[in-house]
Amino acid sequence: MKSYEIHPNFRLNGKKMTQDQLSHLAFDLIQDGEPYQQDLGKLFIQWFDQSKTMELTTSGTTGEAKGIQIKKKAMINSARATADFFKLAAGDRALLCLSTKYIGGKMMVIRALTLGLELDVVAPSSTPLLNNKEIYDFVAMVPMQVENSIAELDKVKTVIIGGAKVNADLAMRLKELDTAVFETYGMTETVSHIAAKKIGEPYFTILPNVHIYADERGCLVINAPKVADGILVTNDLVEVVNEHQFQWLGRIDNVVNSGGIKLFPEQIEAKLIGYIPSRFFVIGQEDEKLGERLILVIESEPYEFDQDIFKGLGKFEKPKQILFTSKIEETATGKLLRKQTLLNLVSI
């Protein structure tokens, strides 16, 4: 039996399909389908070819997006770990509403093929559940999709959120739902998530066959031999709580050193959620006196607001300057490109 043979319970849009049928469908999608369908067709072709690896594209959060080779066996192992963690079973219904250009969408397909899920496919959009009357056991979304689908989430048993951080305001609204909603932690190099936490909980819990520790910088180091070759050193600052759990603190490359004081943008932003109606972020900008000064960037037309919004911040956490922009740059999965946005602003 080939390791990537189709599970007998797999269904695509309600239809049982053989490998030959999927291959024919793939060519039809590539030739006549919409862009998202063409990407799905290419994924099927790649999955069933003779290669033991597949080229995946990284998200490009910290630099240019690049292609990396991932073993198909690692993708199968990841799918099985997800099934174990979230208690997925053959015959469960899942919805693909992400682009299969990226790991989040690809893995929804591989999970369905491997685990025997009944997978429905819809065009990636900001409102994937709108006018969809079906009930699903498992759906993966990015934060923007979840935010626009809160009224429809009662149709879903379990939602996992990836691609970008879940902000405190969205988390607060999701805690009120009966749906089990999880924020995930992972990257292309780990074949999607290696940890998850239920919304409202402080700590990520790692999936099976994953080992973690913090390096001398306080950044997460991942040893996940079933899904990744070698040790993965990240730039994510964490507090390792125990061998199975960690708390995410922020990105080390976002840390602002202002007058010798280390400031953590993600933690400052969490304190400002609810006080600023538009999207925003804080970032360090070079300063002759302080080394770096803290800047608040808001996606909005300029406006006056009450300085009381900064009352909840620590002494050194109050921004030295506020800038407004018409557009915050972001990756395809919704991660903010802070440095690029600031560079665009200061070069105008």
TIRO-352997 format. One record per residue: x, y, z of N, C-alpha, C, O, CB in turn; residue in one letter. Coordinates in steps of 0.2 Angstrom, whole numbers, plus 5000, padded with zeros to 4 digits. Glycine has a CB too. Example, Ala and Ser with C-alpha at 12.3 -4.5 7.8 and 13.67 -1.06 7.14 Angstrom:
residues 2
506649725039506249785039506649845039507149835042505749785045A 506449895035506849955036506450005039506750065040507049975029S 
END
This chain:
residues 348
500449945000500050005000500450065000500950075004499550005006M 500350114995500750174995500550215001499950215003500650214989K 501050255004500950295010500450355008500150375013501550325012S 500350365002499850425000499250394996499050434992500250474996Y 499050334997498450304994497850344998497950365003498450234996E 497350344994496750384996496350335002496250275000496250404991I 496150365007495750335012495150315009494850355006495750375019H 494850255011494150235008493650285009493150285006494050165009P 493650315015493150365017493150435014492750475015493050365025N 493650445011493750515008493250535003493050494999494450525004F 492950595004492450614999492650694997492950725001491750615002R 492550704991492750774989492050804986491750784981493250774983L 491850854990491150884988490650834987490150834983491250924981N 490650784992490150734993490250674988489850624989489450764991G 490750674984490850614980491450574982492050604983490950644972K 491350504981491950464982492350464976492050454971491650394984K 493050464977493450474971494050424971494350424976493650544969M 494250394965494850354965495350404963495250464962494750294960T 496050374963496550414961496550434954496650494952497250374963Q 496350394950496250404943495750464942495850504938496050344939D 495150454945494650514945494950574947494750634944494050494949Q 495250574953495550644955496050664950496150734949495950624962L 496450624947496950644942496650684936496850734934497450594940S 496050654934495650674928495350744930495350794927495150634926H 495150744937494850804939495350864940495250924938494450794946L 495950844942496450894943496650924936496750984936497150854945A 496650884931496850914924496250964922496451014919496950864919F 495650944923495050984921495151054925494951104922494450944923D 495251044932495351104936495851154933495751214933495451094943L 496451124932496951164929496851204923497051254921497651124928I 496451164918496351194912495751244912495751294908496151134907Q 495251224916494651264915494351304922493951344922494051224913D 494751284927494451314934494651384935495151414932494751264939G 494351404940494551474943495251464946495551404948494051504948E 495651524948496351514951496351464957496851434957496551584952P 495851474961495951434967495851354965496151314969495451454973Y 495451344960495351274958495951244954496151194955494751274954Q 496251294951496951274947497451254952497851204951497151334943Q 497451294958497951274963497851204966498251164968497951334968D 497151194967496951124970497151074965497351024967496151124971L 497051084959497251034954497951014954498150964953496951054947G 498351074954499051064954499251024961499750984960499451134954K 498951034966499050994972498950924971499350884973498651024978L 498450904968498250834967498750804963499050744964497550824964F 498950834957499450814953500150804957500450744956499650864947I 500350844961500950844964500950784970501450744971501150904968Q 500350784973500350734978500350654975500650614979499650734982W 500150644969500150574967500650564962500750514959499450564963F 501150614961501750594957502250554960502150534966502050664954D 502750534957503250484960503750514965504050484968503650454954Q 503750584965504150614970504050604977503450594979504250694969S 504550594982504350584989504350654992504150654998504950544992K 504450704989504450774992503950814988503750804982505150804993T 503750874991503350924988503650994989503851004995502650914990M 503651034985503851104986503351144989502751154986504151134979E 503451174994503051224998503251294998503951304998502851195005L 502851344998503051414999502951435006502451435008502651454993T 503551465008503451495015503051565015502951595009504151515018T 502851585020502351645021502651705019502351755017502051645027S 503351715020503651775019503551835024503651895023503451805012G 503451815030503351855036504051895037504051955038503151825042T 504551865037505151895039505651905034506251925035505551845045T 505451895028505851905022505451885015504851875016506551865022G 505851875010505551855004505251785005505551735008506051854998E 504651775002504351705002504851654998505051684993503651704999A 504951595000505351554997505151484996504651465000506051555000K 505351444991505151374991505551324995506151334995505151354984G 505251284998505651235002505351165001504751154999505651245010I 505751115001505551044999505351005006505751005011506151004996Q 504750985006504550945012504350875010504050865005503850985015I 504550825014504350755013503550745013503250765018504750705017K 503350705008502650695009502450655015501950655018502350655002K 502950605017502850565023502750615029502350605034503450525024K 503150675029503050715035502350745035502050765040503550775034A 502050765029501350785028500850735031500350755034501250815021M 500950675029500550625032500550615040500050615043500650555029I 501150625042501250625050500950685053500650675058502050625051N 501050735050500650795052499950785053499650805058500850865048S 499650765047498950755047498650705053498150715056498750725040A 499050655054498950605059498950635066498550625071499350545059R 499450675067499550715073498950755075498750765080500250755074A 498750795069498150835070497550795072497150815076498050875063T 497450735069496850695070496850675077496350675081496850635066A 497450655080497550635087497350695092497050685097498250605088D 497650755090497550805095496850835095496550845100498050865093F 496550835089495850865089495350805088494750825087495750905083F 495550745089495050685089494650685083494050675083494550695095K 494950695077494650685071494550615069494950575071495050725065L 494050595065493950525063493750525056493450565053493450495068A 493850465053493550455046492850465046492450445050493750375044A 492650505040491950515040491750585042491250615041491550465043G 492150615046492050685049492050735043492350725038492650705054D 491650785043491550835038492050895039492050925044490850855037R 492350915034492850975034492751015028492450995023493550945034A 492951085029492851135024493551165022493851185027492351185026L 493651165016494251195013494051265011493751275006494651155008L 494251315015494151385012494751425012494751485012493651415017C 495351395012495951425012496351415005496151365002496451405017L 496751455003497151444996497551384997497951385002497551504994S 497551344992498051284993498751304990499151254989497751224989T 498851364989499551384987499951384994500551374993499551464985K 499651384999500051385006499851325010499451295009499851455010Y 500351315015500251255019499651245022499451185023500851265024I 499251295025498651285028498151255024497751215026498351355031G 498051275018497651255013497851185011497451135010497551295007G 498451175009498751105007498551055012498351005010499451115005K 498651075018498651025024497851005025497750945027498951045030M 497451045023496751025024496550975019496150925020496251085023M 496850975013496750925008497150855010496850805009497050945001V 497750865012498150805014497750765020497750705020498850825016I 497550805025497150775030496550735028496450685030496950835036R 496150765023495550735021495750665017495450615018495250785016A 496250675013496450615009496750555014496650495013497050635004L 497150575019497450535024496950505029497050445030498050565027T 496550545031496150525037495450505035495050475039496050585042L 495250515029494550495026494050545028493450525030494450425029G 494250615028493750665029493350675023493550665017494050725031L 492750695024492250725019492350795018492150835022491550705020E 492750815012492950885011492550915006492450895001493650885009L 492250975009491951025004492451075002492851095007491251055007D 492451104996492851154994492451214992492051214988493351134988V 492651274995492351334992492951384991493551374993491951364998V 492751434987493251484985493551524991493151544995492951534980A 494151534992494451574998494151644998494151674992495251574998P 493851665003493551725003493551755011493751715015492851725001S 493351815012493351835019492751815023492651825029493351915019S 492251785019491651765022491451685020490951675016491051805020T 491851645022491751575019491151535021490951485017492351535020P 490851555026490251515029489651555027489051525028490251505036L 489651605024489051645022488651605017488951585012489251715019L 487951595018487551565014487651485013487451455009487551595007N 488151465018488251395018487851355023487951375029489051375019N 487451315022486951285027487251215030486951185034486251275024K 487851195027488051135029488351135036488551195039488651105024E 488451075040488751075046489351045046489450985042488251035051I 489951065049490551035048490851025055490751055060491051085045Y 491250975055491650955061492350985062492551005067491850875061D 492651015056493251035057493351085051493251075045493850985056F 493651145053493751205048494351235050494451255056493151245047V 494851255045495351295046495251365043495051365037496051265044A 495451415047495351485044495951535046496251515051494651515046M 495951585043496351645045495951685049495351685049496751685039V 496251735054495851775058495351815055494751825058496351815062P 495451845049494951885046494351845044493851875045495251915039M 494451785042493851745040493451725046492851735046494051675037Q 493751715052493451695058493051765060492451755062493951675063V 493351815060493051885062492451895058491951915061493551945061E 492451875052491851895047491351835048490851835044492051905040N 491451785051491051725051490751705058490451655059491451665049S 490851755063490651735070489851715070489751665074490751795074I 489451745066488751735067488651665064488051635065488351785063A 489051635060488951565057489351515060489251455058489151575049E 489751525065490151475068489851425071490151365073490651505072L 489151435073488851375076488751315071488451265074488151405078D 488851325065488851265060489451225061489451175058488751295053K 489951245065490651205065490751185072490651225077491151255063V 490951125073491151095079491851115082491851145087491151015079K 492351115077493051135079493251185073493251165068493451075080T 493551245075493851285071494551295073494751305079493551355071V 495051295069495751305070495951375066495751375060496251245068I 496351415070496551475067497251485066497651465071496251535071I 497451495060498251505059498351555054497951595052498451435056G 498951565052499151615047499351685050499851715047498651625042G 499051705056499251765059498951755066498551715068498851825055A 499151805070499051805077498251825078498051865075499451855081K 497951795083497251805085497351865090497651855095496851745088V 497051925088497051985093496551975099496151935099496952045089N 496752015104496352005110495552015110495151985113496652055116A 495452065105494752085104494352025101493752005103494652145100D 494651995096494351935093494251875098493751845098494751915086L 494751865101494851815106494251815111493951765113495451805110A 494151875113493551895118492851875116492451845119493551965120M 492751885109492151875106492051795105491551765105492051905099R 492651765103492551695102492451655108492251595108493251675099L 492651675114492651635120491851625122491751585126492951675126K 491451675119490751665121490351615117489851595118490351735120E 490751585112490351535107490451465110490851445114490751535101L 489951425108489951355110490451315105490751265107489251325109D 490651335099491151305095491751305098491951355102491151345088T 492151255098492851245100493351285095493451255090493051175101A 493551335097494051375093494751375096494851385102493751445092V 495251355092495951345094496351395089496251405083496151275093F 496851425093497351465089497951415089498051375093497551525093E 498251415083498751365081499451405081499451465079498651325075T 499951365082500651385081501051345077501051275078501051395088Y 501351365072501751325067501951365061501851435061501351265064G 502251335056502551375051502551315045502451265046503251405052M 502751345039502851295033503351245035503251185033503051335027T 503951265038504451215039504251155044504551105044505051255042E 503751175048503451115053502851085050502451055053503351145060T 502751095043502151065040501451085044501151045046502150995039V 501351155044500851185048500951175055501451185057500151145046S 500351165059500451175066500851125070500751065068499751185069H 501151145075501451095080501251105087501451065092502251095080I 500751155088500451165094499851205093499751235088500951205099A 499451205098498751235098498551255105498751225110498251195094A 498151305106497851325112497151345111496951385106498251375116K 496651325115495951345115495951415116496251445121495551305120K 495551455113495451525114495251535121494851505124494951555109I 495651585124495551605131496051565136496051595142494851575133G 496351515133496851485137497551525136497651545131496951415136E 498051525141498651565140499151525137499651555134498851585147P 499151455137499751415135499551375128499051345128499951375140Y 500051365124500051325118500251255121500651245125500451345112F 499851205119500051135120500251095114499951105108499451095123T 500851065114501151035108500850975106500550935110501951025109I 500850955099500550895097500950835098501550845100500450905089L 500750775097501150715098501850725094501850745089500750655096P 502350695097503050685094503350755093503750755088502950645087N 503250805097503550865096503850875103503550865108503050925095V 504550905103504850925109505150995108505251015103505450875110H 505051035114505251105114505751125119505751095125504651145114I 506051175118506451215124506551285121506551295115507151175126Y 506851325126507051395124507751395124508151365128506751445129A 508051435119508751445118508951505123508551525127508951455111D 509651515122509851575127509551635126509651685130510651575126E 509251645120508951715119508251715121507851765122508851725111R 507951655124507251645126506851625120506251635121507051715129G 507051605114506651595108506551515108506951475110507051615102C 505951495105505751435105506251395100506351415094505051425103L 506351335102506751285098506351225098506051195103507451265101V 506251195091505751145090506151075088506551085083505251165085I 506051025091506250955088505650915087505350885091506750925093N 505450905080504850875078505050825073504950835067504250925076A 505450775074505750725069505250695064505450675059506050675072P 504550695066504050665062503850705056503650685051503450645066K 503950775057503750825052504350865049504250895044503250865055V 504850865053505450915051506150885052506250855057505350985054A 506550885047507250865048507650915052507650975051507550855041D 507950885057508450925061508050975066507450965067508850975057G 508451015070508151055075507951125071508351155067508651075080I 507351155073507151215070507151265076506851265081506351215068L 507651315075507651375079507251435077507351455071508451395080V 506851455081506351505079506551575082507051575086505651495081T 506251625080506351695083505751715087505651775088506451745077N 505351665089504851675094504951675101505251625103504251625092D 504951725105505051735112504551695115503951705114505151805114L 504751645120504251605123504451595131505051605133504151535120V 503951575135504051555141503851475141503251465140503651595147E 504351435142504151365142503951345149504251345154504851315140V 503351325149502951315156503151245158503251235164502151325155V 503151195154503351125155503451095148503551125143502751085159N 503651025149503850995142503350995137503450975131504050925144E 502651005139502151005134501851075132501451075127501650955136H 502051125136501651185135502151245135502651245138501151195140Q 501951295131502351365131501851425130501351415128502851365126F 502051475133501751545132502151585126502751595127501651585138Q 501751605121502051645116502051715118501551745120501651645109W 502651755118502751825121502851875115502651925116503351825125L 503051855109503151895104503751875100504051825101503251965106G 503851915094504451905090505051935092505051995094504251925083R 505651905093506251935095506451995090506752045092506851885096I 506251985084506452035079506052095079506152145076506452005072D 505452095083505052155084505252185091504952245092504352125085N 505652155095505752185102506052255101506552265096506252145106V 505852305104506152375104506552385110506352385116505552425103V 507152405109507652425114507652505114508052535111508352395113N 507352535119507252605120507552625126507252615132506552625119S 508152665126508452685131508652635136508752645142508052735135G 508852575133509052515138508452475140508552425143509452535143G 507852495139507252455141506952415135506852445130506752505144I 506952355136506652305131505852315131505552295136506852235132K 505552325126504852335125504552285120504952275115504652405123L 504052255122503752195118503152215114502652225117503652135122F 503152235108502652265104501952225104501452255105502752275097P 502052155104501352115104501052125111500452125111501552045103E 501452135116501052145123500752215124500252215127501552125128Q 501152265121500852325121500252335117499752365119501352385118I 500252305111499652305107499052275110498452295109499852265100E 499152215114498652185117498252225122497652225123498852125121A 498652275125498352325130497952375127497552405130498952355134K 498152385120497752445117497152425113496752465111498252475112L 497052355112496452325109495852355112495852345118496552245109I 495352375108494752395111494752475112494252505112494652365118G 495352505112495352575112495452615105495352675104495952595117Y 495752575101495852595094495452565089495552495088496652595092I 494952595085494452555081494752525075494452485072493952605080P 495352555073495652525066496252485068496452475074495952585062S 496452445063497052405063497652445065497652505063497152365057R 498152425069498652465071499252415073499152355074498552505077F 499852445074500352405077500852455080500852515078500752355072F 501352435084501852475087502552445085502552385084501852475095V 503052485084503652465081504252515083504052575085503652465073I 504852495083505352535085505652575079505652545073505952495088G 505852635080506152675075506852705077506852725083505652735072Q 507352705073507952725075507952795078507652835075508452725069E 508352805084508352865087509052885090509252835094507752865093D 509252945089509952955091510052955099510552925101510153025089E 509552975102509552975110509452915113509752885118509153035112K 508852885111508652815114508852755111508752705114507852825114L 509152755105509352695101508752685097508852675091509552645106G 508152665100507552665096506952695100506952695107507352585095E 506552725097505952755100505352715098505252685092505852825099R 504852715102504252675100503752715096503552775098503852645107L 503552685091503052725086502352685086502452615085503352725079I 501852715086501152685085500952695078500852755076500652705090L 500752645074500552655067499852635066499652575068501052615062V 499352675064498652665064498452665057498652715053498252715068I 498052615055497752615048497152655048496552625049497652535045E 497252715046496652765046496852835044497452845043496352775054S 496352875042496452945041496652975048496352955053495752975038E 497053025048497253055054496653085058496153115055497753115053P 496653075064496153095069496453105076496953085078495553045069Y 496053155080496253165086495953115091495353105090496053235088E 496253085096495953045101496253055108496753095109496152975099F 495853035113496053045120496653005122496752945121495453025124D 497153045125497753015127497652965133498052925135498253065129Q 497052965135496852915141496852845138496952795142496152925143D 496852835132496952765129497652735131497652675131496852765122I 498152775133498752745135498852735142499352715145499252795133F 498252745146498352745154498552675156498852665161497652755157K 498352625152498452555154499152535152499352475154497952505151G 499552575149500252555147500752575153500652615157500452595141L 501352535153501852545157502152615156502052645150502352495157G 502652635160502952705160503352715153503252765150503452715165K 503652655151504052665145503652635139503952635133504652625146F 503052615139502652585134502252635130502052615124502252535136E 502252695132501852745128502252765122502852785123501652805133K 501952765116502252785110502452855110502152905113501752775104P 503052865107503352935106503052975101503053035100504152935106K 502752935096502452965090501952925087501952855088503052975084Q 501452955084500852915081500852935074500852995072500152935084I 500852885069500852895062500152855059499952805062501452865059L 499952885054499352855051499552835044499952865040498752905051F 499252775042499352755035498652735032498252705036499852695035T 498652735025498052715022498052635021497452605020497952745015S 498652605022498652535021499252505025499752525024498652515014K 499052455030499552415033499752355028499352315027499352385040I 500352345026500652295022500552225026500652225032501352305020E 500352175022500352115025500452055021500452065014499652105028E 500551995023500751935019500051915017499551935018501051885023T 500051865012499451835009499051795015498451795014499651775004A 499351775020498951745026498751795031498451775036499351695029T 498851865030498651915035499151935040498951965045498051885038G 499751905040500251935045500452005043500652015037500851885045K 500552045048500752115047501452125045501852095048500552155053L 501652155040502252175038502452245041502452295038502352175030L 502652245047502752305051503352345048503252405047502952285058R 503952315047504452355044504352385038504552445036505152315044K 504052345033503852375026503352425027503452475023503652315022Q 502852425031502352475032502752545034502552595031501852455036T 503152535039503452595042503952625036503952685036503852575048L 504252585033504752605028504352645022504552695020505152545024L 503752615020503352655015503152725018503152775014502752615014N 503052725025502752785027503352845028503252895026502552775035L 503952825030504452865031504852885024505152935024504952845035V 504652845019504952865012504552905008504652925002505152805009S 503952925010503452965007503653035006503353075003502752965010I 
END
